[in-house]
């Protein structure tokens, strides 16, 4: 009986370890570099923000909603990274603005409102230089 209890406890402990490891891996915050590779609004290969804006303009709402959800996740993640350079308060303010812009895009996508998606996209594109000037490593 004691052996069965010990075996059950060992199995439970192993299961909890595996589940916590998987959860920790799933919750890993993407790096600033990873976020900036995915989101950009210009360049030869359009990033998620430009793709989402284009999908909204074309009325491709399924694509737009999917892209917007990923943008929202990345928007929430950026500020979880440590400030790479410059003033920490500025970093917090600018990354919060980034998250708000991604949330605006997502809300617009869910509402099938191309103007709202464009509003978030335009605000995002106008914010890039200020953040890069202050915090780009």
The 8 nearest C-alpha neighbors of each residue, nearest first, counted from 0:
[[1, 3, 2, 4, 5, 6, 7, 8],
 [2, 0, 4, 3, 5, 6, 7, 8],
 [3, 1, 5, 0, 4, 6, 7, 8],
 [4, 2, 6, 0, 1, 5, 7, 8],
 [3, 5, 1, 7, 2, 6, 8, 0],
 [6, 4, 2, 8, 7, 3, 1, 9],
 [7, 5, 9, 3, 8, 4, 2, 10],
 [6, 8, 4, 10, 9, 5, 3, 11],
 [7, 9, 5, 11, 6, 10, 4, 12],
 [10, 8, 6, 12, 7, 11, 5, 13],
 [11, 9, 13, 7, 12, 8, 14, 6],
 [10, 12, 14, 8, 13, 9, 7, 15],
 [11, 13, 9, 15, 10, 14, 8, 16],
 [14, 12, 16, 10, 11, 15, 9, 17],
 [15, 13, 11, 17, 16, 12, 10, 18],
 [14, 16, 18, 12, 13, 17, 19, 11],
 [15, 17, 13, 19, 14, 18, 20, 12],
 [18, 16, 20, 14, 15, 19, 21, 13],
 [17, 19, 15, 21, 20, 16, 22, 14],
 [20, 18, 22, 16, 21, 17, 15, 23],
 [21, 19, 17, 23, 18, 22, 16, 24],
 [22, 20, 24, 18, 23, 19, 25, 17],
 [21, 23, 19, 25, 24, 20, 18, 26],
 [22, 24, 20, 26, 21, 25, 19, 27],
 [23, 25, 21, 27, 22, 26, 20, 19],
 [26, 24, 22, 23, 27, 21, 28, 20],
 [25, 27, 23, 24, 28, 22, 21, 29],
 [28, 26, 24, 25, 29, 23, 22, 30],
 [27, 29, 76, 26, 30, 79, 80, 77],
 [30, 28, 33, 27, 34, 76, 31, 73],
 [29, 31, 33, 32, 34, 28, 80, 77],
 [30, 32, 34, 33, 35, 77, 29, 80],
 [31, 33, 35, 30, 34, 36, 29, 37],
 [34, 32, 30, 36, 31, 35, 29, 37],
 [35, 33, 31, 37, 36, 32, 38, 73],
 [34, 36, 32, 38, 37, 33, 31, 39],
 [37, 35, 33, 34, 38, 32, 39, 46],
 [38, 36, 34, 46, 35, 47, 39, 33],
 [37, 39, 46, 47, 35, 48, 36, 34],
 [40, 38, 46, 41, 35, 37, 48, 36],
 [39, 41, 49, 46, 48, 45, 38, 124],
 [42, 40, 45, 39, 43, 46, 49, 44],
 [41, 43, 44, 45, 40, 39, 46, 49],
 [42, 44, 45, 41, 46, 40, 39, 49],
 [45, 43, 42, 46, 41, 39, 40, 49],
 [46, 44, 41, 49, 42, 43, 40, 50],
 [45, 47, 39, 38, 37, 48, 49, 40],
 [46, 48, 38, 50, 49, 51, 37, 66],
 [49, 47, 51, 50, 38, 46, 40, 52],
 [48, 50, 40, 52, 51, 47, 46, 45],
 [51, 49, 47, 53, 48, 52, 54, 46],
 [50, 52, 63, 54, 48, 53, 49, 66],
 [51, 53, 49, 55, 54, 50, 117, 48],
 [52, 54, 56, 50, 51, 55, 49, 57],
 [55, 53, 59, 51, 57, 63, 56, 52],
 [56, 54, 58, 113, 52, 57, 53, 63],
 [55, 57, 53, 54, 58, 113, 52, 59],
 [58, 56, 54, 55, 59, 53, 60, 52],
 [59, 57, 55, 60, 56, 54, 113, 111],
 [60, 58, 54, 57, 62, 61, 55, 63],
 [59, 61, 63, 62, 58, 64, 55, 111],
 [60, 62, 64, 63, 59, 65, 54, 108],
 [63, 61, 65, 60, 64, 59, 66, 54],
 [62, 64, 60, 51, 66, 54, 61, 65],
 [65, 63, 67, 108, 61, 66, 62, 60],
 [64, 66, 62, 68, 67, 63, 61, 69],
 [67, 65, 63, 69, 68, 64, 51, 62],
 [68, 66, 105, 70, 64, 69, 65, 63],
 [69, 67, 71, 65, 70, 66, 105, 64],
 [68, 70, 72, 66, 67, 71, 73, 65],
 [71, 69, 67, 73, 72, 68, 101, 74],
 [72, 70, 74, 101, 68, 69, 73, 102],
 [73, 71, 69, 75, 74, 70, 76, 68],
 [74, 72, 76, 70, 75, 71, 77, 69],
 [75, 73, 98, 71, 72, 76, 77, 101],
 [74, 76, 72, 98, 73, 77, 71, 78],
 [75, 77, 73, 79, 74, 78, 28, 72],
 [78, 76, 79, 74, 80, 75, 73, 31],
 [79, 77, 94, 80, 76, 91, 75, 95],
 [80, 78, 76, 77, 81, 28, 75, 94],
 [79, 81, 78, 77, 82, 30, 31, 76],
 [82, 80, 83, 79, 78, 87, 90, 77],
 [81, 83, 84, 87, 90, 80, 134, 85],
 [84, 82, 136, 81, 134, 135, 85, 80],
 [85, 83, 134, 82, 136, 135, 86, 133],
 [84, 86, 134, 133, 87, 83, 82, 90],
 [85, 87, 89, 88, 90, 84, 82, 133],
 [86, 88, 90, 89, 82, 91, 85, 84],
 [89, 87, 91, 90, 86, 92, 93, 85],
 [88, 90, 92, 86, 87, 91, 93, 85],
 [91, 89, 87, 93, 88, 92, 94, 82],
 [90, 92, 88, 94, 89, 93, 95, 87],
 [93, 91, 89, 95, 90, 94, 88, 96],
 [92, 94, 96, 90, 95, 91, 89, 97],
 [95, 93, 97, 78, 96, 91, 92, 90],
 [94, 96, 98, 92, 97, 93, 91, 99],
 [97, 95, 99, 93, 94, 98, 100, 92],
 [96, 98, 94, 100, 95, 99, 74, 93],
 [97, 99, 74, 95, 101, 75, 96, 100],
 [98, 100, 102, 96, 101, 97, 103, 95],
 [101, 99, 119, 103, 97, 102, 98, 123],
 [100, 102, 71, 104, 98, 103, 99, 74],
 [101, 103, 99, 105, 104, 100, 71, 106],
 [104, 102, 100, 119, 106, 101, 105, 107],
 [103, 105, 116, 119, 101, 107, 102, 106],
 [104, 106, 67, 102, 108, 107, 103, 68],
 [107, 105, 109, 103, 108, 104, 102, 110],
 [108, 106, 115, 116, 112, 110, 104, 105],
 [107, 109, 111, 105, 64, 110, 106, 63],
 [108, 110, 106, 111, 107, 64, 105, 112],
 [109, 111, 107, 112, 108, 106, 105, 113],
 [112, 110, 108, 109, 107, 113, 60, 55],
 [111, 113, 107, 110, 115, 114, 108, 116],
 [112, 114, 55, 116, 115, 56, 117, 111],
 [113, 115, 117, 116, 112, 118, 107, 56],
 [116, 114, 107, 118, 117, 112, 113, 119],
 [115, 117, 104, 107, 113, 119, 118, 114],
 [116, 118, 120, 114, 115, 119, 121, 52],
 [117, 119, 115, 121, 116, 120, 114, 122],
 [120, 118, 100, 104, 103, 122, 116, 117],
 [119, 121, 117, 123, 118, 122, 116, 124],
 [122, 120, 124, 118, 123, 119, 117, 125],
 [123, 121, 119, 125, 120, 124, 118, 126],
 [122, 124, 120, 126, 121, 125, 100, 119],
 [125, 123, 121, 126, 122, 127, 120, 40],
 [126, 124, 122, 123, 127, 121, 128, 129],
 [125, 127, 123, 124, 129, 128, 122, 130],
 [126, 128, 130, 129, 124, 125, 131, 123],
 [127, 129, 131, 130, 126, 132, 125, 124],
 [130, 128, 132, 131, 127, 126, 133, 93],
 [129, 131, 133, 128, 127, 132, 134, 93],
 [130, 132, 135, 128, 134, 133, 129, 127],
 [133, 131, 129, 130, 128, 134, 135, 127],
 [134, 132, 130, 131, 85, 129, 135, 84],
 [135, 133, 84, 131, 85, 130, 132, 136],
 [134, 136, 131, 133, 132, 84, 83, 130],
 [135, 84, 83, 134, 131, 133, 85, 82]]
